[in-house]
């Protein structure tokens, strides 16, 4: 049920972004006003994903949801970081709390990458938000 809700929310966000410039003519629309293109792919663990980028943050949905397994979730995050930023985080993930929210932090020599997980009641991960600091 939460997966369906997440898909609906993602769809509404995309719809809201695309409708925001309805009254603007095509010649007046700049690239920055266009909705972000959808990102699609398959992880090496055979889970499909789809996502969008907004203000430097990426939101991904997984089909099927990632299993309740830390190693699988972390390797999936690392794979997404590599695909997006062309870098491989080093070291172990760190749990970081910000504003009473638990984030997963991975780092390379130059940057930190943060992930916020969204889970189903059974602990599987149906979505995550990923960004670089």
N, C-alpha and C positions, 0 to 999 in steps of 0.2 A: 504494500500500500504506500509506504514512504517513497519507494522508487517511482511509482506512478505520480506521486505528488511532486517529486523533484523534477521529473520530466515536464510536468505541467508548469512548474515555476520557471524552468529554463525556457520553455516555449513562450510563456508570457513575457519574459525579459527580452527575448529576441523580437517578439511582436511589438513590444513597447518601443524598442530601439528603432525598428523599421517604420513605425507609424509616426514617430516624433517629427519627421520632416515631410509629412504628407503635403502640406501647402507650399513647400519650397519647390521651385522648378528644378529640373535636372541641371541646367546650366549654373544655378546658384549653389548647388550642393558641392561641398568640398569633401575630400577623402576622409577627413577627421569626423565628418558628420554621418558617414555611412556606418551601418552596423558591422561589427567585426565578423569576419568569415568564420564559419564553423570549422572546428578542428576534429578530424575523425581518424581513427586508426585501430590497430590491434596490438596489445602488449604481447611480449614473448610468452606470457602465461596463458595466452589465448582468450583474454578478456578484451572485448571491444570497448572503445571509449568514444565519447563525443564531447566536445567542449567549445567554449567561447572565451575570448579575452576581453576584459574591460578594465581600463585604467591600470594596466600592468599586472592584473590578477587573472589567473586562468581558472575557470570552473569546469570540472569534468564530471561526467556521469559514466558509470561502468555497467556493461551488459555482458554476462550476468554480474552481479555485485561481487567485489573481491571477497575472498573467504576470510573468516575470522582467524587470521594467521599473520603475526607481526612480520615475519620474514617476507611473505608474499606482498604485503602492503608496502613495506619499505622498498623492496626491489621494484615495485610498480612506480612509486614516487621517483626513485632514482632514474628509471627509464624515461619517465616523462620529463624530468629535468634535462636529461641528455638530449631528448628530441627537441625541446624548446630552446635550451641555452647552449647546447653543444659543449657541455662540461660534465664531468663525472664527480659527484660529491665524494669526499674522502672521510673516513672515520665512521663511527657509529652515530645513529640518530640520537638526538637529545630531546627530551620532553621539556617544552618551555611553556610556562603559563603567562598569559597576557590577558588582562581584564577578566580574570577568572575563567579563561578558556584555555584548554590544553592544545598546544600546537606541536607538530613534529618539526624539528629543525635539523637540516643537513647543511653541510658547508663544503666549499672547495677553498682554494687558496685565496680567492678574492671576495667571495660573496657567501651570504647565508640564504638558504631557501626554506621557506616556511610552508607548512601544509596544515589545513584544517579539515578534519575528516567528518563525514556525515554517515552515520551508521543506522542500519535497520535494528529492530528489537533483538534479533538473533546475533548481532555483532558484526554482520557482514557490512562492508563499506560500499555504499551505492554511489557516493559522490565525494569529491574533495575540491578544495580551493588551494591553489599553489601560486606563490609569488616569490620574487627575489628581492632581497634587501641589500 
